[in-house]
């Protein structure tokens, strides 16, 4: 029997674990729960990553995808790593 992480159990969520973020493309509010990795904007269907995801165990736990059953976590980690690599490369260049 697999136990679900208590930190990702919606029964234990606090009001601050649910928030809205404006879509950068159309400005529509998108409601995120702390365990949402990415959601489609209801206004323009753009896929948005949870801007607060880095503050949860989903960002660092190796078992997160298996724990909550969400393959988007691996994709998010790869995109995050790629953006860090790009930022490092740009920082190392001289104008």
Secondary structure, 3 states (H helix, E strand, C coil): CCCCCHHHCHHHCCHHHEEEEECCCCCCEEEEECCCCEEECCCCCCEEECCCHHHCHHHCCCCHHHHHCCCHHHHHHHHHHHHHHHHHHHHHCCC
